[in-house]
Amino acid sequence: MKSGFDPQKYIEEQSKFILERVNNYDKLYLEFGGKLIGDKHAKRVLPGFDEDAKIKLLQKLKDKAEIIICVYAGDIERNKVRGDFGITYDMDVLRLIDDLRSYNLEVNSVVITRFSGQPATTVFMNKLERRNIKVYTHVAIEGYPTDVDAIVSEEGYGKNPYITTTKPIVVVTAPGPGSGKLATCLNQLYHEYKRGNSSGYSKFETFPVWNVPLKHPLNVAYEAATVDLKDVNMMDYFHFEEYNEVAVNYNRDLEMFPVIKRIIEKITGEESIYQSPTDMGVNRVGFGIIDDDVVAEASKQEIIRRYFTTACEFKKGLVDEEVLNRMKVIMEEVGLKQEDRGPVLPAREYMSKQKVGSSDSERTPVIALELPDGTMITGKGSSLMDCCSAAILNAIKYMAGISDEIYLLSPLILNTIQDLKDKKLKNKIPALNADEILIALSICAVTNPTAQLAYDKLTELKGVQAHATVMLNRRSEQLLRDLGIDVTCDPYYPSENLYYI
């Protein structure tokens, strides 16, 4: 894949501007928009972007920074899932803490926002506290965010506890949007000024990219990624009025800016240094783009991926029809079709050659992989293995130059594993999944040089594009992600079973 982004230039620019902001205060509360670690959206739309660029940037500033993690109690209660990792938000907080510690970054605490005694959230808090992680709770403030006088008072921010911090940069991050990062930053700002400390607020932005055109596919891909939040990119009219410079921002920041500006001014007793929401952000992504055509094409592919994700979420009942219709409008705005994604047609065409009926339950599970050289590899589900397993084996055999007729896996090993699943463990789905097939491959590779040759090709699946004719289960999707394969699915269930799919 061609590179369209210079990650080193981005890190240098971003760190320079953060330090400039820090110099204005004794302490800077820095809200991190997007994913702090593993920003796979940015990696997909900006080929060359390091998905861990933000955490590496923070590692350079580790002597000056500590981290607060926010999570909304309602997201824990309803088991909200982070799509790119397939884990719930509470589990993602635990993952995030482990990852931050591996980078030798200090985690100050976890803040549970809008907490009102939710049972599942209380259990999560107990789990954290018994592992010696500080936990704070913030309640919902009546009149937030419009009643500034009530918010900036002892009955507003004053009701929430002050989080003691020691470093000049306090990063406030979260598993996803709507977690209360901004409210936590402003709450801290209120308490700092009550204590006579000079503190400031800024936002580490990634998307939308302010100095890229409004309808550039890169910015449209951000709308597609946040379609469930109803985010819409707009021209920052505050910025244009103040500086006569065109900048792109999004509706929520533009709507909230006058209120945030008033809150900051009431807290500090001074006129805000920010004249626009773009001013508030530190966003140097646009300066790291080195090939606009590559970025535009990658962004278009991301929009199609997001369309399929939304269609599947609608089928599962996770989003309403309005969200799906908005996603269709975004596709039309950019002039995209489902079939513009490379592996979609090969998967559907291969499925059409199989014996299928008209109902969802009779669709043959098929997956097509588009390899880096453009070759399409397909695999279909069978009584022995699922479609993901078949496609992966076919792909690594092709890349290793192994003939289709040669078996990589010992039938004795496969039969033993299947017997264990079916007869011993009474599994309702005896077909081997990709996890089990890869374990079998690793065992066979010990004594079979041909299997070892294919096994060594697994790392070359990174960046492969895939499309399935049915919705894959979470386990299969996660394994493909672990291999670095970007997969989409048609919004059909593989069977009429409600649980055993």
C-alpha positions in Angstrom: 0.0 0.0 0.0 1.2 3.5 -0.9 2.0 5.8 2.0 0.1 9.1 2.1 1.2 10.3 5.5 4.4 11.2 7.3 4.0 10.1 11.0 7.3 11.5 12.1 6.5 15.0 10.9 3.1 14.8 12.6 4.5 13.8 15.9 7.1 16.6 15.8 4.4 19.2 14.9 1.9 18.0 17.4 4.3 17.8 20.3 5.7 21.3 19.5 2.2 22.9 19.6 1.2 21.0 22.8 4.3 22.3 24.6 3.5 25.8 23.4 0.1 25.5 25.1 1.6 24.2 28.3 4.0 27.2 28.5 1.0 29.5 29.1 -0.1 27.8 32.3 1.1 26.0 35.4 -1.1 23.1 34.3 -2.8 22.1 31.1 -5.8 19.8 30.9 -5.6 18.2 27.5 -8.7 16.4 26.2 -7.8 13.7 23.8 -10.3 13.2 20.9 -10.3 9.8 19.2 -8.5 6.7 20.4 -5.3 7.2 22.4 -4.0 3.8 21.6 -4.8 1.8 18.5 -6.4 4.5 16.4 -7.3 2.1 13.5 -9.6 4.6 11.8 -6.7 7.1 11.5 -4.5 4.3 10.2 -7.0 3.3 7.5 -7.8 6.8 6.2 -4.2 8.0 6.4 -1.9 5.3 5.0 1.4 5.6 6.8 -0.2 6.8 10.0 1.1 5.0 13.1 -2.0 3.8 15.0 -0.1 4.3 18.3 1.3 7.8 17.3 -0.5 9.5 20.1 0.8 7.3 22.8 4.3 7.5 21.4 4.0 11.3 21.5 2.9 11.1 25.1 5.8 8.8 25.9 8.1 11.6 24.8 6.4 13.8 27.3 6.0 11.2 30.1 8.0 13.2 32.7 5.4 16.0 32.2 2.2 14.1 31.8 -0.3 11.9 33.8 -3.6 10.5 32.6 -7.2 10.5 33.7 -9.5 8.0 32.0 -13.3 8.9 31.8 -16.1 6.4 31.2 -19.8 7.2 31.2 -21.7 5.0 33.7 -24.5 4.5 31.1 -22.1 3.0 28.7 -21.0 0.4 31.3 -24.5 -0.3 32.2 -25.6 -1.1 28.6 -22.4 -3.0 27.8 -21.4 -0.6 25.0 -18.9 -2.2 22.7 -15.8 -0.6 21.2 -16.1 -1.8 17.6 -12.5 -2.1 16.5 -11.6 -4.4 19.5 -15.0 -6.0 20.0 -14.8 -5.4 23.8 -17.1 -3.5 26.2 -16.1 0.0 27.4 -15.4 -1.2 30.9 -13.0 -3.9 29.6 -11.4 -1.3 27.3 -10.6 0.9 30.4 -8.7 -2.1 31.9 -6.9 -2.7 28.5 -6.1 1.0 28.3 -4.6 1.1 31.8 -2.4 -2.0 31.0 -1.2 -0.4 27.7 -0.5 2.9 29.3 1.6 1.3 32.0 3.5 -0.7 29.4 4.6 2.7 28.0 5.6 3.8 31.5 2.9 6.4 31.6 1.3 7.4 34.9 -2.5 6.7 35.2 -3.8 9.0 37.8 -7.4 7.7 38.1 -10.6 6.6 36.5 -13.6 9.0 36.5 -17.1 7.5 36.3 -19.2 10.3 34.7 -22.9 10.9 35.2 -23.0 8.3 37.9 -26.3 7.7 39.7 -25.7 4.4 41.5 -26.0 2.1 38.5 -25.4 -1.5 39.7 -23.0 -2.8 37.0 -21.0 0.4 37.3 -20.7 -0.1 41.0 -19.3 -3.6 40.5 -16.8 -2.2 38.0 -15.7 0.5 40.5 -15.2 -2.1 43.1 -13.0 -4.1 40.7 -10.8 -1.1 40.1 -10.5 0.0 43.7 -9.5 -3.5 44.8 -6.7 -3.4 42.2 -5.5 -0.1 43.9 -6.8 2.2 41.1 -8.2 5.5 42.3 -11.8 6.0 41.2 -13.8 9.2 41.2 -17.5 9.7 40.4 -19.1 12.7 38.8 -22.9 13.3 38.9 -24.9 14.8 36.1 -25.2 18.6 36.7 -28.7 20.0 36.3 -28.9 22.6 33.6 -25.7 21.3 31.9 -24.5 22.6 29.5 -26.6 25.8 29.0 -27.1 27.2 32.6 -23.5 28.6 33.1 -24.3 30.2 36.4 -25.6 26.9 37.9 -22.7 24.9 36.3 -19.9 27.2 37.6 -21.0 27.1 41.2 -20.8 25.0 44.4 -24.0 23.3 43.3 -22.5 22.5 39.9 -18.9 21.6 39.4 -18.5 22.1 43.2 -20.5 19.0 43.9 -18.0 16.8 42.0 -14.7 16.0 43.7 -11.3 17.5 42.8 -8.8 15.1 41.4 -5.4 15.7 42.8 -2.7 15.9 40.0 1.0 16.6 40.1 2.2 16.9 36.5 2.0 20.0 34.2 0.1 18.1 31.5 -3.0 16.1 32.5 -4.3 14.0 29.6 -8.0 13.2 29.8 -9.0 10.3 27.6 -11.8 7.7 27.3 -12.8 4.5 25.4 -15.0 6.5 23.1 -17.2 9.7 22.5 -19.7 10.9 25.0 -17.7 9.7 28.0 -17.5 13.1 29.7 -13.9 14.2 28.9 -14.8 17.8 28.4 -16.9 18.0 31.5 -14.1 16.4 33.5 -11.5 19.0 32.2 -13.8 21.9 33.0 -14.6 20.5 36.4 -10.9 20.3 37.2 -10.4 23.9 35.8 -13.1 25.1 38.3 -11.4 23.5 41.3 -7.9 24.6 40.2 -9.0 28.2 40.1 -10.7 27.9 43.5 -7.3 26.9 44.8 -5.6 29.8 43.1 -3.8 27.7 40.4 -3.3 28.9 36.8 -4.6 26.2 34.6 -5.8 25.9 31.0 -7.8 23.6 28.7 -7.1 22.4 25.2 -8.1 19.6 23.0 -5.9 17.1 21.1 -7.8 16.8 17.8 -7.5 14.3 15.0 -10.7 14.6 13.0 -12.2 16.4 11.3 -9.0 17.9 9.8 -9.5 21.7 10.0 -7.2 22.6 7.1 -8.5 20.0 4.6 -11.6 20.9 2.5 -15.0 20.3 4.1 -16.1 17.7 1.6 -12.8 16.0 1.2 -13.3 12.2 1.6 -11.0 12.3 4.7 -13.5 14.6 6.5 -16.5 12.8 5.1 -15.0 9.5 6.5 -15.1 11.1 9.9 -18.9 11.8 9.5 -19.3 8.1 8.5 -17.4 7.0 11.6 -19.6 9.0 13.9 -22.9 8.6 12.0 -24.6 7.2 15.1 -23.7 10.4 17.0 -25.2 12.5 14.1 -21.9 14.5 13.7 -21.9 16.8 10.7 -18.8 18.7 9.5 -19.3 22.4 9.1 -17.2 25.5 8.4 -16.0 27.0 11.6 -17.8 30.4 11.3 -16.3 31.7 14.5 -12.8 31.1 13.1 -13.7 32.7 9.7 -15.2 35.7 11.4 -12.1 36.3 13.6 -9.3 35.4 11.3 -10.8 35.4 7.8 -9.5 31.9 7.4 -11.5 28.8 6.4 -11.4 26.0 8.9 -13.5 22.8 9.3 -15.0 21.7 12.5 -18.1 19.7 13.4 -21.6 20.6 14.7 -21.2 19.6 18.3 -18.1 21.6 18.9 -19.6 24.6 17.1 -22.8 24.4 19.1 -20.9 24.1 22.4 -18.2 26.7 21.7 -20.1 29.8 23.0 -21.1 27.9 26.2 -17.6 26.5 26.8 -16.1 30.0 26.2 -18.5 31.5 28.8 -17.8 28.7 31.3 -14.0 29.2 31.0 -14.4 33.0 31.3 -16.6 32.6 34.4 -14.1 30.1 36.0 -11.0 32.2 35.2 -12.6 35.7 35.5 -10.7 36.6 32.3 -11.6 36.8 28.6 -10.9 33.5 26.9 -7.8 33.2 24.7 -9.9 31.1 22.3 -11.9 32.8 19.6 -13.1 29.6 17.9 -13.4 25.9 18.5 -10.5 25.4 16.0 -8.4 27.6 18.3 -9.1 25.2 21.2 -7.8 22.2 19.3 -4.2 21.1 18.7 -4.5 19.4 15.3 -1.5 19.1 13.0 -2.8 16.0 11.0 -3.2 18.0 7.8 0.5 18.9 7.8 1.5 15.3 7.8 -0.3 14.5 4.5 2.2 13.8 1.8 0.0 12.3 -1.0 -3.6 13.6 -1.1 -4.7 11.2 -3.7 -3.7 8.2 -1.6 -5.5 9.6 1.4 -8.6 10.4 -0.6 -8.9 6.9 -2.0 -8.2 5.3 1.4 -10.9 7.5 2.9 -13.4 6.4 0.3 -12.8 2.8 1.1 -13.3 3.6 4.8 -16.7 5.2 4.0 -17.8 2.0 2.3 -16.5 -0.1 5.3 -18.5 2.1 7.6 -21.6 1.6 5.4 -21.4 -2.1 5.8 -20.8 -1.8 9.6 -23.8 0.4 9.9 -26.0 -1.9 7.8 -25.0 -4.9 10.0 -25.6 -2.9 13.2 -29.1 -2.0 11.9 -29.8 -5.7 11.3 -28.7 -6.5 14.8 -30.9 -3.8 16.2 -28.0 -1.7 17.5 -28.9 1.5 15.5 -32.2 2.8 14.1 -33.2 3.3 10.5 -32.4 7.0 10.6 -28.7 6.2 11.1 -28.7 3.7 8.2 -30.4 6.2 5.9 -27.9 8.9 6.9 -25.1 6.5 6.0 -26.7 5.9 2.6 -26.8 9.6 2.0 -23.1 9.9 2.9 -22.3 7.1 0.3 -24.3 9.0 -2.3 -22.6 12.3 -1.5 -19.2 10.8 -2.4 -20.6 8.8 -5.3 -19.8 5.4 -3.9 -21.4 2.0 -4.3 -21.0 -1.1 -2.2 -19.3 -2.8 -5.1 -16.5 -0.2 -5.1 -14.9 -2.2 -2.4 -12.7 -4.8 -4.1 -13.7 -8.1 -2.5 -17.5 -7.5 -2.4 -18.3 -8.7 -5.9 -16.0 -11.8 -5.9 -17.6 -12.9 -2.6 -21.1 -12.5 -3.9 -20.3 -14.1 -7.2 -18.7 -17.1 -5.6 -21.7 -17.4 -3.3 -24.1 -17.3 -6.3 -22.4 -20.3 -7.7 -23.3 -22.3 -4.6 -26.6 -24.0 -4.0 -28.6 -21.3 -2.2 -32.2 -20.4 -1.7 -34.0 -17.2 -1.2 -34.0 -16.8 2.6 -31.2 -15.5 4.8 -30.8 -19.0 6.3 -29.9 -20.5 3.0 -27.1 -18.0 2.1 -23.8 -19.9 1.8 -21.2 -18.3 4.1 -18.4 -17.1 1.7 -15.6 -14.7 2.3 -13.3 -13.2 -0.3 -9.8 -11.8 0.5 -8.1 -9.2 -1.6 -4.3 -9.8 -1.3 -1.8 -7.0 -1.7 -1.1 -8.0 -5.3 -4.8 -7.7 -6.2 -5.4 -11.5 -6.2 -8.8 -12.5 -4.9 -8.9 -15.6 -2.7 -12.2 -17.1 -1.6 -13.3 -19.6 1.0 -16.7 -21.1 1.9 -18.1 -22.6 5.0 -18.4 -26.4 5.2 -19.1 -29.1 7.8 -15.4 -29.2 8.6 -14.5 -25.5 8.9 -16.0 -22.1 8.6 -15.5 -19.7 5.7 -12.8 -17.6 7.5 -10.7 -20.7 8.1 -11.0 -21.9 4.5 -10.1 -18.4 3.1 -7.1 -18.0 5.4 -5.7 -21.4 4.5 -6.3 -20.8 0.7 -4.6 -17.4 1.0 -1.4 -18.5 2.8 -1.2 -21.5 0.4 -1.3 -19.1 -2.5 1.3 -16.8 -1.0 3.6 -19.7 -0.2 3.2 -21.1 -3.7 1.7 -24.3 -2.5 -0.6 -26.3 -4.8 -4.4 -26.5 -3.9 -4.2 -30.3 -3.9 -1.7 -30.4 -1.1 -3.1 -30.7 2.4 -1.6 -28.5 5.1 -3.4 -30.0 8.0 -3.4 -33.6 9.2 -6.9 -35.1 8.9 -6.1 -37.0 12.1 -5.5 -33.7 14.1 -8.6 -32.1 12.5 -10.8 -35.1 13.3 -9.6 -35.2 16.9 -10.3 -31.5 17.4 -13.8 -31.8 15.9 -14.5 -34.9 17.9 -13.6 -33.0 21.1 -15.9 -30.1 20.1 -18.8 -32.3 19.0 -18.8 -35.4 21.2 -16.9 -34.4 24.3 -17.8 -30.7 24.8 -21.2 -31.0 23.0 -20.7 -27.9 21.0 -23.7 -27.1 18.8 -21.4 -25.9 16.0 -18.9 -28.6 15.2 -17.3 -26.8 12.2 -13.8 -25.6 13.2 -13.4 -21.9 13.5 -10.3 -19.9 12.5 -8.8 -20.0 16.0 -8.9 -23.8 16.0 -7.6 -24.1 12.4 -4.6 -21.9 13.2 -3.8 -23.9 16.3 -3.9 -27.1 14.2 -1.7 -25.4 11.6 0.9 -24.4 14.2 0.9 -28.0 15.5 1.3 -29.5 12.0 4.1 -26.9 11.2 6.3 -28.6 13.8 6.7 -31.8 11.7 5.5 -30.6 8.2 7.9 -28.2 6.3 5.1 -27.3 3.9 2.8 -26.4 6.7 5.6 -24.3 8.2 6.0 -22.5 4.9 2.4 -21.6 4.9 2.4 -20.7 8.6 5.2 -18.2 8.0 2.9 -16.3 5.6 0.3 -15.4 8.2 2.1 -12.1 9.0 1.7 -11.1 5.3 -2.0 -11.0 5.7 -1.7 -7.6 7.4 -3.5 -5.0 5.3 -5.6 -7.6 3.3 -9.1 -6.5 2.6 -12.0 -9.0 3.1 -15.7 -9.2 2.6 -18.1 -11.9 3.8 -21.6 -12.7 2.4 -22.9 -13.2 6.0 -22.3 -11.5 9.3 -19.5 -13.2 11.1 -19.5 -13.9 14.8 -17.5 -11.6 17.1 -14.8 -14.2 17.6 -14.1 -14.6 13.9 -14.2 -10.8 13.3 -11.7 -10.3 16.1 -9.3 -13.0 14.8 -9.3 -11.4 11.4 -8.5 -8.0 13.0 -5.7 -9.6 15.0 -4.2 -10.8 11.7 -4.5 -7.2 10.3 -7.3 -8.1 7.9 -10.0 -5.4 7.4 -13.3 -7.2 7.0 -16.8 -6.1 6.1 -20.0 -8.2 5.9 -23.3 -8.2 4.1 -26.1 -7.7 6.6 -27.4 -11.3 6.6 -27.4 -13.8 9.4 -25.7 -17.1 8.5 -28.7 -19.2 9.8 -32.1 -18.8 11.5 -30.6 -19.8 14.8 -30.8 -17.0 17.4 -27.8 -18.0 19.6 -25.8 -20.7 17.8 -24.4 -18.7 14.9 
